Each structure stands twice: as structure tokens, then as C-alpha cells.
Amino acid sequence: MMAVTVPQDNIIKGYKKPNHGIFRFLPDSWVPYAELMRLDRLSGFWAFYWHYLIGLGYAINLPPASQFMDFKALVHTAAYLGLWTTIFRGITCTWNDNLDQDLDRQVARCRARPIARGAVTTSKAHMFTIAQMAVGAYTLSPFQGSVLIHATINGALLFIYPLLKRCTDFPQVELGFGLSYAIFIVAAILGNDPFMSLWDSSTDFSDRLSKIAASPLAQSSGFLYAAGIFWCIIFDTVYAHQDYEDDLKAGVRGLAVRLGRNGTKPALLLTAAVQVYCLVLAGQHAGLGTLYYTFSCGGAAGVLATMLWAVKLDNSSSCAWWFGPGNSCVGATVTVGLFAEFFVSKRSY
């Protein structure tokens, strides 16, 4: 991609340097790079991190993690996953902004992003992506084998995402494949890789696939993964309605544009129903109990129904709130149900 000369006075109009959190202590020259990592925007962090917490809550309910995990280990694991989320999100957001810089300049909400406004050049952004990838590789260095394979697959899925909005109306679906993949990474970290048989080269490939298909672990994690994909479709389509008018003008494709203001809610209501059904099936195959069905399934259904009734798709502030705090309520209900199931049921002995 060639560097583009940007008319600064047009691009940065209305831009204000973040002055909260870590930005109060950063040198000015570091600020654009912290913005590329989205350290000023926590809603997107949670959009990533909830999938890791859900994966953690799921994995600790199954052996061997259910037998060795205690509260201290749980906190340490959650903190580690939070660090990994921050790095991994920074990598993917930097890559996304670099590829999308020309489109970002045509969308009001995105014009002040560091690359679009000219604060970071294309080449420096690519170098920053590589540097973050090196840090990410070091962060994952304690692990081997399938964890690294899953992390590589996850990165590839999210690197593809920004390309799809140019050629398909379904980038939110592919984004769901990437974000929800965190479930497999966490499961592998805790010794519950549902695809472990796939890496066994001592048997025929068809036999490995048959073994995976018959495994309750693979079935339950597969349904949980599918639930995460449908959930991502919901919240990212709501998010995309913030830019609906600009996306139409710029030619940015996606489900918000395809479904329109009138067709989005009916389609997402159906998607929400399928998401909850997948959560139920995941619980059945994993042998989870009442607390999971009450909080994770019932709670998610209630919040999703409220979201799709209350969100005003023609109001960017409403879409932003339901993408951020509102959507976190969905992640929290699913996570609470899984953790409650572990502490009350699995740890009752």
C-alpha cells in the first residue's frame, strides 16, 4: 500500500488528544501508537475479552482444569488473558487501520484515526504491527503445540476481516469466526483442546476427523464457538449502524448496509434466537447445570431481547452504547453463569 499525503487541516478537525488513563502519562509522540492499539477505547477491548472469559469459564468446568483450578489460579489466568487481549487487539486494530485508511477518511467517526489523519505513516504502522506481533509471540512463548497453532489461525482470521468489507456484505460473519476463536485458544491453554486428535499424525486424517466429530468436548465447544459467532454478528452490525450513511457513500459493505435500517432488527432477532439455542446445546454436551442455563442462556436471551428492542439504529450514540456497556451485559451474563456453575457445582466437594 502506498503512503498517501493527507491534508492535515481537513482530517484532524475536531480531533482531541485523549487525556484519560494511560494517556495522561504518555509522551505526545507515543499517543498515536496507543490510539492504534485502541487503548483509549475500552468497549472494543471487552468485545475481544469477553470471548476469552467465556472460554475460561467453559474450560474450568471440564477436566483437567476443573480438578486443579482454584480462585488464585483463575485470577492469574484471567489477568494473563487480559494482557494477551490487549496485545492481540492492538495488532489487529493497527492492521485494520492501515488497510482501511482510505475508507476511514470518508467516514466521519473514523477520520481522526492516527493513520487516516496522517499522524502515523503507512510504513511506520506496518513496522508497529510487526513489533506488536513480536511482543505477542513472546507473551505466548510459555506455550507450545496446539496453543500456538490456534493463535496463528486466530490471527489469520482477523487479518482477513478488513479485506472483506470491500467484496462481501458479510464481514461481520468472518469477524465472528475470528473473535469467537478465543474459546479454542483458552481451552487449549487449560488442556482441553477439542482438536487435539487433529494434530496426531500417527493415525489417518479421516480417523482424526471422525474422532473429533464424536467427541462431546468438540461438540460442546463447537456450539459455544457458534454462539460467539452469532453474538458478534449482532453487536458488530449494531455498531456498524453508527456509520450507515457514510458507509453507503463510501461503498463500505456489511450487514448494516445490506439489511438497512428496517431489516436489521428482524434479522438480528432471529440471529439472537440461534445464538441462545447454541448456548443451550453447548451446555447439554458439556454436562452443565441449572446455573448455566439460568444465567448464561436465560440472561443472554433477556439482554439480547432488550438490546434489539431498545437500540435506535438511526442514533449513533444509542448504537455505541449498546455496542459497549449494553453488549458487555451479554458477555457478563454468559461468563457469570459459567463461573457460578464451576464454583457452586464443580467445586462443591
N, C-alpha and C positions, 0 to 999 in steps of 0.2 A: 504494500500500500504506500503510495506516495504522500509525502507531507504536504499539507495544504496551508497556504498563507491565510490567516484568519483576520478579518477586520476587528480588532480588539474592542473598539468603542461600541460596536453593534452587538457583539457576542456577550460581553460582560455587563451590559446594562442591567441593573437590578441585582447584581451579584454581591453577596455579603459574606465575608470570611467567617466561617464557623468560630464561635468563641466559647463553646461549652466543652466539658470533658477534657480529653487529652489535648484538644486544640488550644487550650489556654497556655500550654507549655511548649508547643512545637515552634521551632523557627519558621519564619514565613516561607522559606524555600522548601520546607517539608510538607506544608499544608496541602498542595495539590496531590501529592502522592498518598497522603492519608485520606483525601477525598476519593481518590481512585479506589481505595480499599473500602470505601463507604463507612469509615469509622465515625462519620457524623450522622449516620442514618441506621438506627438500631432495628427498625422494622424489617429491613432486609436480612439482618443478622438472624432474627428469630425465624424468618421464613426458611432459612437454612437449618438453624439449630434445632428446631422442633423435631425434625426428622431424625436427628441423632439421638435426642432424648427419647423419642418413641422407640427407636431401635434399641436403646439401652434398657428401657422398661420392658420391652419384649424379651430381650436376651436373658435378663436376670430371672425371668420366670421359668427358664428351661435349664436342665443340667447341661454342662457342669457349673455354669455361673450361679445357679440357684443354690448350690451347695457351698460355695466359698465367698460369695459376695456379702459384705456387711455394710453398714452405713458409711463408715470411713472410706472403704474402697469405692463405694458408689459415688461419693462426693468427689474423690480424686479422679475417677473415670469421667464424670460429668465435666469437671474442670478441664481435663485434658482434651475432651471433645470440643469444649468451647474454644480453646486455643486453636485447635485444628480448624474449626469452622471459620474463625477469624482469618486465618491464613488462606484457606481454600476459597473462601468468598472473595478475598482480595484478589487472588489470581484470576478467578473467573470474571469478576467485575472489571478489572483492568483490561482483560482481553476483550470483553464485550464493548467497553467504551472505545477502544481503539478501532474495532471493526465498524462500530456504529457512529463514528464521529460525524460523518456527512449527514446522516439521518438526524442525529441529535441537534444539529444546528437548525433543523427545520421544525423542531418540536419545542414549544415554549418552556416546558418543565425541564428540558434536558440541555438547553443551550449553554448553561453556566457550568456544565461538567468540565473538568480540567483540560481534557484533550480538545473538546469542542470549542472552548473559549481561548485556546492557544497557550495555556499555562504549562502544558507538557506536550512535547513533540511526539510524533508517531514513533520515531526510533527510540526515544527515551522510555516511552510507555512499554514498548516491546522488551527493552532491557529490564525494566522494572518487573514485568511479568516473569521473565526468566529468573530474576533474583528471588522473587517470592516462591517460585517453584523449587528453587534450591533450599530455601528455608522449610518449605513443606516436606521435601524429601528427607531433610534432617529430622523433622518432627516425627515422621513415620519410621525412622531408622530402627527403633527398638523392635519393630515387627518384621516378619518375613513372609514369604509364600503368598497365600491367598489374600492377605490384607493388602499387600502392595498391588496385587493383580486387580482387586476390586477398586482400589483408589485410582489406578490408571484408567480403568473402564469408566469410572465416575467422572474423571477429568475430561475424557474424550467426549462423553455425552454432553457435558456443559459447554465445551468448546464449540460444539456443533450448533448450539442453540442460536447465537446471533445471526448465523447464516440463513436460518430457515425463514425468518420473517420477511425475507426477500423473495422467497419462492413457494411458500405454502401458507395456508390460513391456519395451520395447526402448530405453531411454535410452542404454545403452552403445553401441548401434549408431550413434546420432546423435553421441555424443561422439567415436567413432572418425572419423566424417566431419570433425569439427572439428579434432581433434588431428593427424590424418594430412595435413590440407590444407597443413601447413607445407612439405611436399615441393614443392608448386607455387609457393609464395612464394619459396623458395630458388632453384628452377630459374629463375624469372623474374628474380631479382636477378642471376644469373650468365649471363643472356642465353639461357636455354633454356626459355622459357615454352612449354609444349606446346599452349597455347590461343591462341598469337599470331594465328593466322589468324582466330580468332573476333572479334577487335577490328578487322579490316579491313572497313570499311564500303563499300569500292569494289566488293565482289562480293556476290552473293546469299547470304542466310543459309544456305540449303541447300548451296550450294557450299562455304561455310566449314566446315560440319559434315562434309561428305564429305572435305575436305582433312585435317581433324583425325583423322577415323577411319582414314584411310590412312597417317597419319604414324607411323613407328617410334618417334619421340620421345613422341608422345601415347600410343601403346600401352604402351611400357615404363614411362612414368611412371604411367599408369593402373593397371597391375598392381602397381607399388610402392605406390601410394596404397591400393589394395585390401588389400595385405598389412598396411599400417599400421592399417587399419580393423579387420581381424580380430584383429590383435595387441591393439588397445585393448579389444575385446570380451573377450578373455581376461583381461587384467590388471585391468580395472575390475570384472569380475564376481567375480574372486577378492577384490579389495579390498572389494566390497560385502558379502561374507560376514562381514566384521567386525561389521556392524550387522544381521545377518539377523533375529534375534529382535525387535529394536526396530523394524525396518522393517515386520515383519509386524503389530505392534501399531499403528504409526503410519499404516499404509496407504500406505507408500512403495513404489512399484512399480519393478521392474527385473528383469534376468535372474536374479540370485541368488534372488529370491523366486519367480520363475516356475519355475525349474528345480529349486529345492530342493537340499538337501544331497546327495541321492542322484543327481540327474540332471545336476548341473553338470559333473562331470569327464568323463563320456562326451561331452557336447555340446561341451565345450571341446577335447577331444582331436580331434574332427572339425574344429573351427574352426582348430586349430593346423596340421592337415594341409593345409587350404586355404590358410592363410597362407604356409606354406613353398612350396606349389605356385605361388602368386602371385609369390613372390620368384624362383623359377626362371624363370617366364615373363618377368618384368621383365628378368632378366639376358640371356635369349635375344634379346629385342627390342632391348636396348641394346648387344649385342655384347660383353658382359663375359666374363671368362675363368675359369680354374681357381681362382684365389684367391678370387674372389667366391663361386663355388659351394661351395668348401670351408668358408670361414669364415662368410659371410653366410647361406647356405642350410643347410649341414650343421650349423654351430654353433648357429644358431637352433633347428633341429629338436631337437638334443640338449638344449639348455637348456629348451625348452618341455616336452619329454617328462619331464625331471627335475622341473620345476615341478609338473606335473599329477599326477605320481606321489607327490611328497613333501609337497605342501601339505595341511595339515589344515584343512578348511573350517570345522570347529566350534571352531577355536582362533584367536582374533583376532590373537595375536602371530605365528602362522605365516602368516596371510593378509597381515599388514602386512609381514613380511619378504619374502615372495615378490612383493608389490607394489613394494617398494623395491629392496633390493640384488639380490634374485633376478631381478626383471624387468629391472634395468639390465644384467644379463648378456646378455639377449636383444638389447637395443639395442646393447651393445658389440660383440657378435659380428657383427651386420649392418654396423655402422659400420666395424669393423676390416677386414672383407672388402672393402668399397668403397674405403677408403683404401689398402689394400695393393694392390688392383688398379690404382689410379692411380699410386702411387709405383713399383711394380715393373714394370708392363706399359706404362702410358701414358707414363711419364717415362723409360723405359729408353733413349731416344735422347739 
